[in-house]
Amino acid sequence: MKMRKLLFILLAVCAMGACSQSGKSQPITESPEQSAKAPQYKDLAMPGMNGQTVKISDYVGVNRLVLVDFWASWCPPCRAEMPNVVRTYADFHDQGFEVVGVSFDSNKEAWVKGVEELMMPWPQMSDLKGWESKGAEVYGIHAIPANVLIDQQGRIIAKNLRGEELYNTVAEQLK
């Protein structure tokens, strides 16, 4: 009985963490105030769900803020965080906030189904290579969910924002 309870607690704790290639979560958060010498974003181009190429550069500069959101349909923490991203998108899209999803899926049907189930209306891209994704390489992603927030000048002003922190940071930047 004790062993079963311990196993349940361990599984619950893991489910609240990040999905990672190494099994370890590596959260990093930077506030906009820490971004005086913010690095420039790196462009990334991969197929969208309809097969046409989606590029981050198609959205940076056009929008006031772009959140590049790294996720996968099989990742429970990604799915748990998605309502926060959906809410932020719904409340601020009309003010110049865009999200570009970068999926670490390797199965197109699972990816498409995940987008539909989670009601993610923003552009999506994936090379369907899982952890070998070009997105993981270009942005050094070792755990998901992960994200980078890019301003209109192409500077990465924050990383790995979650929940209210994401919402409040976007709201503050769009004032």
Kinemage of the C-alpha trace (Angstrom):
@kinemage 1
@onewidth
@group {chain A} dominant
@subgroup {mainchain}
@vectorlist {calphas} color= white
{ca met a 1} P 0.000 0.000 0.000
{ca lys a 2} L 2.774 2.447 0.939
{ca met a 3} L 4.662 1.585 -2.241
{ca arg a 4} L 1.587 2.251 -4.388
{ca lys a 5} L 1.066 5.620 -2.669
{ca leu a 6} L 4.741 6.541 -3.170
{ca leu a 7} L 4.536 5.593 -6.843
{ca phe a 8} L 1.402 7.731 -7.281
{ca ile a 9} L 3.122 10.753 -5.691
{ca leu a 10} L 6.206 10.267 -7.867
{ca leu a 11} L 4.105 10.096 -11.029
{ca ala a 12} L 2.161 13.215 -10.034
{ca val a 13} L 5.367 15.166 -9.437
{ca cys a 14} L 6.779 14.069 -12.798
{ca ala a 15} L 3.569 15.036 -14.572
{ca met a 16} L 3.876 18.583 -13.232
{ca gly a 17} L 7.456 18.927 -14.517
{ca ala a 18} L 8.697 19.342 -18.042
{ca cys a 19} L 9.081 16.672 -20.676
{ca ser a 20} L 12.735 16.472 -21.533
{ca gln a 21} L 15.109 14.513 -23.627
{ca ser a 22} L 17.333 13.991 -20.616
{ca gly a 23} L 14.509 13.572 -18.115
{ca lys a 24} L 15.491 16.801 -16.342
{ca ser a 25} L 13.603 20.062 -16.444
{ca gln a 26} L 15.727 23.096 -17.248
{ca pro a 27} L 13.529 26.140 -16.688
{ca ile a 28} L 15.027 29.536 -17.492
{ca thr a 29} L 13.090 32.746 -17.077
{ca glu a 30} L 14.308 36.184 -18.059
{ca ser a 31} L 12.323 39.309 -17.443
{ca pro a 32} L 12.100 42.099 -20.024
{ca glu a 33} L 14.181 44.250 -17.652
{ca gln a 34} L 17.066 41.780 -18.019
{ca ser a 35} L 17.033 42.107 -21.788
{ca ala a 36} L 19.109 45.277 -22.298
{ca lys a 37} L 21.509 43.234 -24.418
{ca ala a 38} L 18.899 40.765 -25.571
{ca pro a 39} L 19.983 38.311 -28.240
{ca gln a 40} L 18.377 38.423 -31.667
{ca tyr a 41} L 16.023 35.612 -32.593
{ca lys a 42} L 17.129 32.971 -35.075
{ca asp a 43} L 14.884 32.291 -38.020
{ca leu a 44} L 13.410 28.850 -38.341
{ca ala a 45} L 11.481 27.409 -41.286
{ca met a 46} L 9.637 24.096 -41.279
{ca pro a 47} L 6.540 22.596 -42.843
{ca gly a 48} L 3.185 23.667 -41.461
{ca met a 49} L 0.262 21.294 -41.041
{ca asn a 50} L -0.832 21.899 -44.641
{ca gly a 51} L 2.682 21.209 -45.969
{ca gln a 52} L 3.508 24.841 -46.772
{ca thr a 53} L 6.597 26.340 -45.153
{ca val a 54} L 6.099 28.389 -41.988
{ca lys a 55} L 8.902 30.792 -41.014
{ca ile a 56} L 9.312 32.722 -37.801
{ca ser a 57} L 10.535 35.680 -39.868
{ca asp a 58} L 7.073 35.905 -41.455
{ca tyr a 59} L 5.743 37.054 -38.052
{ca val a 60} L 8.591 38.934 -36.325
{ca gly a 61} L 8.506 42.620 -37.223
{ca val a 62} L 4.950 42.331 -38.512
{ca asn a 63} L 3.611 41.762 -34.985
{ca arg a 64} L 4.532 43.656 -31.834
{ca leu a 65} L 5.343 40.413 -29.997
{ca val a 66} L 5.830 36.827 -31.148
{ca leu a 67} L 5.885 33.864 -28.797
{ca val a 68} L 7.683 30.864 -30.289
{ca asp a 69} L 6.158 27.973 -28.345
{ca phe a 70} L 7.974 24.606 -28.318
{ca trp a 71} L 5.647 21.741 -27.432
{ca ala a 72} L 4.493 18.228 -28.402
{ca ser a 73} L 1.134 16.483 -28.364
{ca trp a 74} L 2.534 13.643 -26.238
{ca cys a 75} L 3.871 16.000 -23.503
{ca pro a 76} L 1.487 16.251 -20.483
{ca pro a 77} L 3.069 19.473 -19.114
{ca cys a 78} L 2.772 21.057 -22.584
{ca arg a 79} L -0.895 20.157 -22.734
{ca ala a 80} L -1.439 21.452 -19.184
{ca glu a 81} L 0.182 24.809 -20.051
{ca met a 82} L -1.664 25.268 -23.358
{ca pro a 83} L -4.847 26.820 -21.881
{ca asn a 84} L -2.654 29.658 -20.559
{ca val a 85} L -1.161 30.216 -24.007
{ca val a 86} L -4.631 30.057 -25.626
{ca arg a 87} L -5.984 32.613 -23.129
{ca thr a 88} L -3.043 34.964 -23.680
{ca tyr a 89} L -3.407 34.634 -27.453
{ca ala a 90} L -7.170 35.269 -27.329
{ca asp a 91} L -6.788 38.360 -25.151
{ca phe a 92} L -3.846 39.968 -26.981
{ca his a 93} L -3.812 38.768 -30.587
{ca asp a 94} L -5.745 41.832 -31.761
{ca gln a 95} L -3.110 44.041 -30.116
{ca gly a 96} L -0.228 42.567 -32.108
{ca phe a 97} L 0.595 39.342 -30.245
{ca glu a 98} L 1.243 36.232 -32.323
{ca val a 99} L 2.187 32.694 -31.372
{ca val a 100} L 4.098 30.303 -33.607
{ca gly a 101} L 3.992 26.683 -32.452
{ca val a 102} L 7.004 24.423 -32.981
{ca ser a 103} L 6.008 20.817 -32.405
{ca phe a 104} L 8.448 18.104 -31.347
{ca asp a 105} L 6.055 15.447 -32.578
{ca ser a 106} L 7.173 12.693 -34.924
{ca asn a 107} L 3.662 11.597 -35.903
{ca lys a 108} L 1.722 14.046 -38.067
{ca glu a 109} L -1.703 12.676 -37.129
{ca ala a 110} L -0.956 13.058 -33.399
{ca trp a 111} L 0.352 16.593 -33.998
{ca val a 112} L -2.723 17.679 -35.979
{ca lys a 113} L -5.067 16.041 -33.451
{ca gly a 114} L -3.243 17.806 -30.585
{ca val a 115} L -3.617 21.197 -32.280
{ca glu a 116} L -7.336 20.577 -32.776
{ca glu a 117} L -7.954 19.248 -29.248
{ca leu a 118} L -6.070 22.106 -27.612
{ca met a 119} L -7.775 24.687 -29.870
{ca met a 120} L -4.559 26.363 -31.012
{ca pro a 121} L -5.491 28.761 -33.857
{ca trp a 122} L -1.979 30.094 -34.491
{ca pro a 123} L 0.579 28.990 -37.100
{ca gln a 124} L 2.245 25.651 -36.445
{ca met a 125} L 5.404 24.053 -37.779
{ca ser a 126} L 7.146 20.716 -37.376
{ca asp a 127} L 9.726 18.688 -39.230
{ca leu a 128} L 8.292 15.613 -37.437
{ca lys a 129} L 11.728 14.628 -36.101
{ca gly a 130} L 10.895 14.645 -32.374
{ca trp a 131} L 13.929 15.593 -30.274
{ca glu a 132} L 15.998 15.766 -33.450
{ca ser a 133} L 13.883 18.738 -34.582
{ca lys a 134} L 15.660 21.670 -36.168
{ca gly a 135} L 13.873 23.819 -33.569
{ca ala a 136} L 15.620 21.984 -30.722
{ca glu a 137} L 18.972 22.497 -32.410
{ca val a 138} L 18.537 26.162 -33.371
{ca tyr a 139} L 17.126 27.250 -30.004
{ca gly a 140} L 18.969 24.766 -27.753
{ca ile a 141} L 15.758 23.244 -26.416
{ca his a 142} L 16.308 20.273 -24.083
{ca ala a 143} L 12.967 20.301 -22.241
{ca ile a 144} L 9.417 21.203 -23.193
{ca pro a 145} L 7.259 23.134 -22.801
{ca ala a 146} L 9.616 25.966 -23.672
{ca asn a 147} L 9.152 29.319 -25.337
{ca val a 148} L 10.861 32.528 -26.365
{ca leu a 149} L 9.167 35.923 -26.512
{ca ile a 150} L 10.426 38.116 -29.349
{ca asp a 151} L 9.800 41.853 -29.678
{ca gln a 152} L 9.135 43.750 -32.908
{ca gln a 153} L 12.862 44.431 -33.362
{ca gly a 154} L 13.617 40.702 -33.255
{ca arg a 155} L 15.108 40.656 -29.752
{ca ile a 156} L 14.432 37.736 -27.430
{ca ile a 157} L 13.093 39.558 -24.388
{ca ala a 158} L 11.976 36.583 -22.265
{ca lys a 159} L 12.204 32.808 -22.133
{ca asn a 160} L 10.081 30.052 -20.658
{ca leu a 161} L 7.184 32.169 -19.453
{ca arg a 162} L 4.299 30.194 -17.944
{ca gly a 163} L 0.759 30.877 -16.746
{ca glu a 164} L 0.176 34.296 -15.224
{ca glu a 165} L 3.795 35.269 -15.848
{ca leu a 166} L 3.248 34.823 -19.595
{ca tyr a 167} L -0.026 36.712 -19.501
{ca asn a 168} L 1.325 39.582 -17.400
{ca thr a 169} L 4.534 39.936 -19.424
{ca val a 170} L 2.614 40.139 -22.706
{ca ala a 171} L 0.158 42.628 -21.187
{ca glu a 172} L 3.005 44.814 -19.908
{ca gln a 173} L 4.887 44.730 -23.217
{ca leu a 174} L 1.786 45.699 -25.197
{ca lys a 175} L 0.952 48.765 -23.055
